[in-house]
Amino acid sequence: MIGQTVSRYFIVEKIGAGGMGVVYRAHDERLDRDVALKVLPPGVFRDEAARKRFRKEALALSKLNHPNIATIHDFDSQDGVDFLVMEFITGTTLSHKLHSEGLSEKEVISLGLQIASALEEAHEHGIVHRDLKPSNIFVTSKNHIKILDFGLAVLLKPSEAADITLSDSDVAGISGTLPYMAPEQLLGKPADTRSDIYAVGTILFEMATGSRPFDQTVSTALSNDIIYKQPPRPASRRPGLSPRLEEIILKCLEKEPENRYQAAKELVVDLRRLYAPTTGVVQPVEPRKRIQRWQTILALAVILIAVGAFFLARYHFLAGRSEPIDSLAILPFENAGGNPDAEYLSDGLTESLINSISQLPKLKVIARSSVFRYKGKNVDPSVVGHELSARAILTGRIVERGDDLSISAELTDTRDNRHIWGEQYNVKLTDLLAIQEKISKQINENLRLRLSGKETAALPKQYTSNAEAFQLYLKGRFYSDQATVAGVQRGVEYFHQAIDRDPHYALAYVGIADAYFLLSSQFVPPREAMPKVKDAATKALQLDESLAEAHTLLATVNSFYDYDFPSAGAEFKRGVELDPGSASAHQWRGYYFIAMGQQQEALDELTKARELDPLSDTVSLLLSVSFLFSRQYDQSIQQSRKMIEAEPDFWWGHFLLGWAYAEIEKYDEAIQALDRATHLDSSPYPVAYLGYADARSGKKDKALQTLQELEQKSHQLYVPRYQIAAVYVGLGDKAKAADCLQQAFSNREEIIAFLKVDPTWDTLRSDSRFQNLLHRAGLN
């Protein structure tokens, strides 16, 4: 099926197979995302009624919403082929991980806790997995668990009986996979939630010891052992294993279901408790009262901001060093409890801390996109300091212990890895507001001592006093930052919920504007998204005129949608004035200067953005664009090569390299680079410019095929008309190119802002229609 299109899904490659069907990586051409397409076995449905029943059950499964459960998006049929559409996950199976490396006890507990948490969610919805095993548990590069095929073992019972299998990859319908089956399943009794818990026990045993509890290779002997033989003590195979972990594993492996954990939630609780003595951290648990949770989160934000300002003041005032800290990298705080549900908290609060501390005077704070590259990594402060040009780094961790909250932070001098400052805050829920007031006073006093002359130390601004609204805002940022259609849409929902809790929450409106701007630039037509950007940014500024990000977002609408360049220039200027430490403000102002043909101003702004965000892909590609649009092709090629050297699979690097080569008529090099870009990304950008290069090199048939492909794509997803215009320019068809550009203007496409500098349109510049378009866009 590779290369075929099923419904709206283009099949890219085969990634797995088993009794439940063949799995392919496919591209959803409507939503422009990769998905996993599971093609079900032929004949799995005896009649249409069975297919309808499956569709109903698949709909129920699709409602499972948990970070450790792979999402089911859709079920459909076409030309006799039945298929499920699921979340596409990158990583490796737990089975492969177990075969390739040993696991520490901490990792066993962390992964086991995620598996049990997923079961808790499914069981509460009445869904039993029935075929849980390492081969349908994915582990991402960040050790994040995703469980596949929930409930499918019972739904996809083959039309003919199948034998129970020993293999991890072959599934015998409802029966499951033998090494992970519970005794009652082998005795022909119905499987329930406790059968899944038995499977978890087998998986925990295997993770902890490197082998299964029963290792017979003959199915009858293995079945007999599972039903009648007591499992060995895990510590007999791995000396030194903690007795408590061993106790948990053996309780899962009890022969009688009544003697096991009766609910996955009980297993989750025991694994959380185990974290304290073995690793010093505890999995976050839900407080009894929701209001306490909100208070915790709000106080946590205040404390983190306080920590950042306090350690800076303390270092300057007490260390007695002649050289002040002039640059700081705040690395992502560790979610030390390991609960994926709390990941939004550590990420969101780190970002809030960056945004707040960056407003302090005479301090360069490295932007989010650069520091988050170190998330989940063990870092050497001196190496990070060199890579980010940061004089100091702040690292920290967040842990919840029931109703207690622990926050620790450490400041390190990157020149010599010297510990400058460290502090731990242990907070009782009932003391949160008092501690918040105490730390705020400490910050203000110390900053006042550090600063000189007429400078004053202002406390970091709080945008809401509603803790629930703040929590929802953090979730909105977390999901929007995933930069997928589904993630952005979910983020917008959380922003709206935050505004429902606090209608004056200006920062939540900024989040909405930023989310829709991302959609406009990649996924949906500008006329659908950009008015929403403008509306949200305007509302934010009505509530708080000092929001630099809102001014910058409004400026992007003014320039790249309304084509109101004077207003855009004023808004961009206001944005950098309000927050000169914002890499984003400088980056987008530089982009605006590129469109205006002000090359030096563009480079100045992009250079400032690079200082604040040294590892930013966006700044790198805009530097290449600035050289390309100013006809400095050698510099553009050099910059693109730097991007490729740093990230070989960064498609923008190959795309801009190929484009620059096409402009200097090195068509073989251009086509090679652009072809590579099309294989790295399925968006229309590289496809269109490959057609442009083919046309200019005389390969008109290929260019015409590209035009046909783009037109077909435009029926399924948003394809900017200027991309089709580029192919027509390459073919020398000026009339059709001008028509497409007129349509692009009507669609309010971003590229119109670059008409007077983009070399793609050089052959059209003397055309009266093109000159008229420049005039209508306010560019001449």
N, C-alpha and C positions, 0 to 999 in steps of 0.2 A: 504493500500500500504506500510505500515511501514515494513522495512526489505527487500523490493524489490529494484531492480536496474532498473532504467528507463534510457535508453541510457547509459551515463557514470555517472549517478547521483544515489547514494545510499540513499534511503529514511530513514531518522532517526526518525522523529516525526512529528505529525500534530501540526501546530501552529495557524491555523485560517481557517475560512470558511465563505462564503457569496455567493451572487448571481453571482459573477464573478468567482467562483470556490473555490476549497479547496487548502490551502497553507500548504506546508510541509517544514521543514528544511531538506535539503539534503546535501550530501557531493559529491563534484565534484572530482572524483577519478583521473582524469587526471591532474588537476591543484592543487589538494590537498587543497581545500578550501570549506568552508560551503557556501551554496547558499539557496535562497528561491525558491521553486519550486511550481508554481501555476498551478494546474491541472484544465484545463478549463472544463466547464460543458459539458456533452455528448450532441451531437446534436447541438452545438453552431454554427457549420458550415454546411450549407445546402448541399454544394458540394465542390469539390476540388478547384473550382475557388474562392469560398469564403475564403477557407483556404489560398490560394496564396495571395489574397488581404490582409488578416490579416498579413501574413508573411511580406509583403512589408511595411505595416504600423508599424509593430513591429520593423522593421529595422530602420524606421525613429525615433521611440521613443527611440531606443537604442543609438541614437546619441546625445540625451540630456545629456549634461555633466555639471552638477551643483552640488555643495556640499550638497544642500538641496533637491535633487531629487534622489530617489532610482533608481539605474542603472538597465536597462534591458540588460542582457547578451546574451540571445538566445531565439529562439522559435523553437520547434521541435515537432515531432509526432512519436509515437511508438505503434504498436499494437492497433491502434484506439484511443490512448490517446494523446490528444493535451496538450502541457504544455509550459509555459513561465519560463525561468530561470532568476532570479533577484538577486540583491544584498541582502545578508542576513544581517539584522540589529538587533542588540541587544538593548533593551530598553523597553519602554512602549508606548502605544498609547496615544495621547493627550486626547482622551476620558477618559481613565483610570486615567490619571493625573488630569483631571478636577474633576473627581468623588472622588479622594482620597486626594486632597489638594487644598487650595486656592492659587491663584497666585498674586504676587506683581505686581504693575503697571509697574515696570521696566521689570519684566519677561514677562508681556503681550506684551510690546512694542518689546522686543528682539525676542520673538517667532513670533510675527506678522510680524516683519521685515524680518525674514528668510522665512516665508511662501510667503510673497509678492515678495521677491527676486526670489524665485523658479518660481512663476507665470510669472514674467518678462522674465525669460529665456525661459520658455515654449512658452509663447505667441509670443515672437520674432521668434520662429520657426513654428508658425502657429498652435500650439497645445493647445486646450482648455481642461481643466480637466473634467468639467461637473459634477463631483460628489465629490467635495472637502468637507471633513467633518473630525471631530476629530479622527474618528476610522481608517482613512487611512493616518493619520499623526503620524509618530513615533517621540518620543523624547528620545534621548540617555541620559546616565547618566551625560553627560556634557552639557545638555540642548541644544543639537544640533538637529535641525529639519531634518527629512527625509520624503518627501511626496511620497506616493505609488500610483500606478494605474493611472498615467497620461495618458489621452487619451483613457483608456480602456472602459470607459462607452459607448462611441460611437462605439467602435470596437466590443464589446461583447453584442450587443443587442440580447436578447433571440429570439429563432425562433418563440415563441408564446408570445403574449403581456402579460406584467406583470403589476400588480398594483403598484402604488406609495406606498412606505412604510414609516412608522414613525420611524422604527428602525435605529440606527446608523450603524448596522452591515449588514443589508440586503439591497441589491441594486436592483433597478428595471430597469435593462438594461440602455438604453439611458436616461430614465427619471430622474434618480438620486435619492437622498434620500430627502424626503419631507422637513424636518425642515431646510435644508440648500439650498433649491432650490430658484432661483430668480422668481419674479412674471411672467416674460415673459415665463419661462419654463412651469409654471403651466397653462398658457394660450395657450400652444401649439406652441409658437413661437420658432424659432431656438435659441439655446444658443450660445453666443459668449464670448469673453474675459471678458466682463463686468458682465456676469453671474457668472464667477469665483470670481470676485471682491465682488459681493453680498454675496457669500458664505464666503469669508474672513471676511466681516462685521459681519455676524452671529457668526463666530468663535471668533472674537475679542470681541464681546458683551458677549459671553459665558465665555471667559477667564477673562474678566474684572469684571463681576458681579456674576458669578457662575450659571447663568441661560440663556436660550435662549430668544430672544426678544418676541417670540410668543410661548406660552406653552400649547396650546390646545392639547388634547390627541385624539380627533376625527379627522380623516384626512380631512373631508370636512370642518370642522370648522377651522382647522389649515390652510388649503389652502385659505380659505376666508380671514383670518387675514393677511396672507402673501401678498395677492393680493391687499387688500383694506385698511387695518388698518395701521396707522402710528406706528412705533415702539416706545416704551417708551424711555425716556432719560436714558441712562445707569446710570447717577448719582442718579436717583431716586431709584435705587436698590443698589447702592454702593456710599453712600455719601462720598465726598472728592475726587472723581475721577477727574482728571484734565480736565478742559473744552476743551482743545485742543484734547485730546484723544477721548473724547465724540464726538466732532465735526467730527473727522476722521471716527469713527464708523458709525455715522449717514449718512455721505456722501456715505459710501459703501452701506448702506441699503436703498438708495433712490429707490422709486418704478420704476421710469422711468430710463432706462439705460443711457439716455442722461445726466441725472443729477448726475450720479455717477462719480467716477474716470474713465476716458476714457482709461487709460492704467495702468497696474500694476506699471510701473515706477513712475507714479505720486504718487501713494500710498507709494512706497518706499521712495521717497524724503520727503514726509510729516512725515513719521515715523522717518526718520533720524533727521529731524529738531526738532521733539518732544523730542529727547533724550537730547538736550542741557539744556532746562530749568528744566526737571524733574529728570535727573540723573547726569547731569554734563558731559556727554560724548556724542559724536556724532558718528553715523555709518560712517565708512570711505566712501568717495566718490571719484570717478575717477577725477583726475586733467584734465584740458582741454588739456594740452599738454603732450604727453607720455614722453618726455624727462624730464619734471618736476617730473614725478613719479619716474623715474630711479634715478634722483638726490636725491630725498627724501629718497629713500631706502638706497642708498650708504651713504648719510650723516647720516642716522639713525644708520647704523652699526658703523660708526666712533664715533658717539656720545655715543652709548652704551659702546663701548670699552673705550672711554675716561672717561665716568662716573665711570666705574669699577676701572680704575687705579687712577682716581682723588680722589675718596672717600677714597681709601686705603692710599694714600699719605697724604691727609688732616687729616685723623684720627691720623695717627702716628705723624705728625708734629705739629698739633695744639692741640690735646686732652691732651697732656702732661702726658699720662699714662705710667707707667713703663712697662706694659706688652703689647707687640705688638700683632696685629692680626696675628695668624699663620695658621688659617684655615677659609675657607669661603665657604658658599653655596649660589650660585646664582640661586634663584628660577625662574621658568618660568615667563617671563614678561606677564602681563595681556593684552590681546587684548581688551582694554576697549570699543572699538566701537561695539564689539559683532558680527562683520561680519565674518562668517566662511571663506570667501574668503581671508581674511587677516590673518588667523590663521598661515599660513606658515611663515608669516613675524615675528610674535612675537616668535614663536618656533625657527625659524632658527637663528634669531639674538641673542636669549638667548644662543643657542649652540655656536655661534661664539664668544660671550663674554666669555663663559666658556673656550673655547679653547685658547683664547688670554690671559686671566688673569692667566690661569694655568702656563704660561711660566714665570711669575714673580718670582724672587728668594725668597726663604724662605717662601713660601706660599703654603699651601695645598688647592686646589680647588676641591670640591666634584664633581664627574663625572655626566654626563647627566642622565644616567639611574636611578640614585638615586633621583636626585632633581626633575625629571619630574614626579615622583610619587605624587608630591604635586600640580601638575597643576590643576588649577580650584578650589582649596580648600582654605578655610580660615584657616590660620595657626597661631599657637602660636610660636613665635620665640624661646622661651626657650625649647619647646617640640621638635621642629625641630632640634635645636642645639644639644640636647641630643641624638636624634635618628641618627643624621649624624655625631656626634662628630665634630661640626663646631662651632668655636668661634663667628662668625658673619654670618648674612644672608643679602643678598641684594634682595629687592623686587622692582618691578617697573611696570609701565603701559605705554601704547602707545595709543595715540589718534590722529586722523586726523580731522581737521575742515576745510573742503574745501581745500584751498591752504596753510593752516597752519598745522604745526605738533607740538604736545606737547608730551614731554617725561619726565616722573618723575621717580625718583629712591630714595630709602631710605635704609640706612644701620642701622642695629639694632644689639646691643650686646646681644647675646643669654643668657648670664649669668643672666642679670637682666631686659631684654627687654628694655634697655635704648636706646633711639634714639641717634645715633651717628652723623648722617649726612643725609641731604636730599637736593635735588636740582630738580628744574624743568626747562626745556629748551623749550622755545617757539620759533619756527623757521619759518621764512618766506622762501618760496622757493627761492626767489632771493638772500637770505643771507646765503644759506647753506654752500658754499665753504668758506666764510669768518669766519663763526662760527666754522667750522671744523678746520681751521688753528688756531683760538684763543684757542680752548680747547686743541688741541694737544700741544701748547706751555705751557699751564697751567700744563698739566700732566708731561711734561719733567722737568719743573722747580721744581715742588713739589717732584717728585721722587728723583731728584738729592739731595734735602735737606734731604730726609728721609734716604737715603742709606749712608753707611759709608765705610771707607777703600777704596779698589780698585774697589768696586762694582760700576757699572754704570747703569743708568736707560734707557733702550732702549724702544723706542715707539713700541707698538704692530705692528706686521708686516701686511702690506696690500698686498694681493695676486693679486688684480686686481684694475685697475683704471676705469674699464668699469662698470658703474652702472647697465646697463641692464644685463650684464653677472652675476653680483653679485645677482640680483633678481632671475635669472634663477637657479643659484646655490642653493639659499635658497629653492626654490621650489623642486629641486632635492632631497635635504636632507629631506625635510618634507615628501615627498611621499615615499622615500626609508625607512625612519624610521617606516613606517607602517608595514613593514616586511611581506607583502603579495606579491604574484607573480605580480599581477596587479600594486600594489604600487611601487614595485622595478622597474618594466619595465617603468613605467611612470617617475620615478625618473631618470633613465638612459637617457631617452629622453631629460629631462630638462638639465642634465649635458652636453650632446652633444650640445644642443643649446647654453649653456654658452660658450663652447669652440669655437663654430662658431663665437660668438661675440668677444672672446678674446682667440686666439690660444695659448697664453702663460699662460693660467690660470691653474697652476699646481694643485690647490686644487680641481678643477672640475674633473681632471683625478683621483684624490684620491677618489672622490665620486663614480666614475664609478667602480673603483677597489673594493671598499667596497660593492657596490650593487651586483656585480657579485659573490663576496665571500659569501654573504648571500644566494644567489640563489644556489650556489654550495653546501652549507652545509645543505640545506633543500629540494630543489625543483627539481633540474636538475642534470644530470650526470656531474661529475667533468670535463670530457673531453670537455664538451660544455662551461663550465663557467670559469674554472681555467686559461686557456690560456688568457682569456680576463682580468682576475685579474692581471696576470703577465704583460700583454702588457700595461694596464693603469697605473699600479704602476711604471713600468719602465719609461714611458713617463713623469710621474710626477717628478721622480727623475732626469731625464735629464733636466727638467726645473728648479728644485729646489731641490738640494741634501739634504737640511736641513729638509725636511718633515718627521717627525718621523712616522706618520701613514703610509706613503708610504713604508718606510723600513719594518715596521711590516707586512703589507700586502704582500710584496714581500717575506718576511720570511715564511709566512704561505704557499705560493705556493712552495717555496723551500723544506719545510719539509713535507707537507701533500699532495703534488702532484708529485713533481719531486723527492722526497726522497733524496734530496741533503742536508744532515743534517749539514755538516760543514758550507756551505754557509748560511743556515738558522740560525745557531747559531750566525754568524757574523752579519747578518741583524737584528736579534732580539736585540743583544747587542747594535747596533747602534741606534735602535729605542728608547730604554730606556735612552741612553746617551743624545740623542737630546731632549727628553721630559720626564724627570723623574717624572713629575706630571701627566702622562697619565695612567689612570687605564687600558685602553685597551692594551697598550704596555706591561705592567706587566702581565696582564691576559693571553695573548697569549704566552708570553715567558714562563710563568708557565706551560701552556699546552704542549709546546715543551719539557720542562724538564721532564714532566710526561712520554712522549714517550721515552725519552732517559734513563729512569730509574733513574734519579737524583732527588730522592724524596725530599731531604732537600731543594735543589735549587728551586724545584717546589713550595714547601710550602712557602719559602721566598718571591717568586714573587707573589703568590696568596695572601699572607698576606698584601703585599704592595698594591695590587689591591683592597683588602677589605677596607683598610684604606681610599683610594681615592673614593671608590664606595661602601659604606656600605650596600646598599639595593640591590645590583646586584644579580639577579637570576643566571646569568652565572658564576660568581665567586663562588657562593654557590655550584652549581652542579659540578664545576671543583674541588673544595675541596673534595667533596664526591668521584669523580673519582680518585683523587690522592691517597686517602686512599684505594680504591678498587683495583687499579692496583699495589699498594705496599703490598697487602695482609693484610692490617690492616682493617679487615672486621668490627670489632666492632666500630671503629672510623667512617667508612663509613656509617654504619647503623645509628649511632648517628647523623652524619651530615645530612643524608637524612631525619631523623625525625625532625630535626630543620627546614628544608625546608618545610615539610608538615605542621608543626605547624604554621609557618609564613603564608603559602599559601596552604590551604587544597586541592585546585584544581590544584596545580602545578604538571603536570604529570611527569616531570623529577624526582621529589622527590620520587614518588611511584615507578617509573621505576628503579632507582638506589637502592632503598631499596629492591625491589624484587630481583634484580640481586645479591646483596650482600648476601641475605638469600639463594639464590640458591647455591652460592659458598661454604657456610658452611652447605649445605644439610638440611636446614630447608625449605623443599619444600612446606608445607602447607602455611607458611607465605609468601614464595616467590610467589606462585601462586596467593594468595589473593592480594598482592601488585601489581603484574604485571597485573592482571585482572582489577584492579582499573585504572591503567595507560591506558589500552586500551580503557576504557570507557571515559577517559578524553581527549584522543588524538587519531586520526585515523592513525598516521604515522606508518610505518612498524617497528620502533624500539621496542616498547613494545610488539607488536604482535610476533615478532621473538623471543624475550627472554621469552615470555610466553610459546612458543613452546619448547624452550631450557629447561625451568624448568619442563614442562610436561614430556619431554623425559627423563630427568635425574631422575624424580620421578617414572618412569615406565609407565606413561600414553602415550604409544607410538602411540595409535590410534589418540589421540588428537594432538599430535605433527605432525603426518602425515597430518592431516587436516590443520594444520597451514602451513605446507609446500605448500600444494595445494593452500591455500589462498594467500600466498606470491607470488607464481608463477603467479596466476591470476592477482594480483595487478601489477606485473611487466610489464604486457602488457598495462597498462593504465597510470602508473606513474613510476617514478624512484625508484627502490628498490635495494639498495646496495647488492651485492652478498655475502658480508661477513655476512649479517643478515641471509641469507639462510644457509650459512656455519655453523652458530651457532646452528641451529636446527639439522643439520646433526651431529655435534659434540655431542650434547645431546643424539642423537640416537645411537652413537657409530660407525657411518659410516665414518671412517676416510678418505677413498678414495674420497667419494663425497665431504666431507668437504674440503679436500685439493684441489680438482678440483675447488670448488667455490672460495677459496682463490686465486687460480691462476687467475681466472677470475677477481676477485677484484683487483689484481695487474695490470692486463691488462687495467682495467677501471680507474686505478690511484685513487682508493678510499682511503679516508683519514685514515681509520682504519689500513691500512698496516703499517703506521708509528708506530703503537702501538703493533705490533706483538710480540715483545720480552717481553712485560710487561702485556699484557691483559690475565687474568686468564682463559678466555674462551678457549684458545688454549693449555692449559697445557697438555692435553692428547695427543697432536700432536707433542710435542717438540722433541721427539726422532725419529719422522718420517723423512726419508731422504728428502722427497718432501718439508716438512716444513722447514728443515734446508737449503735446496737450495733456498727457497723463502726468508728466512732471509738474505742470502748472496746477492741475487739479489737486495734486497731492501737496502743493505748497513747497515744492523743491526747486523752483527756479524763479 
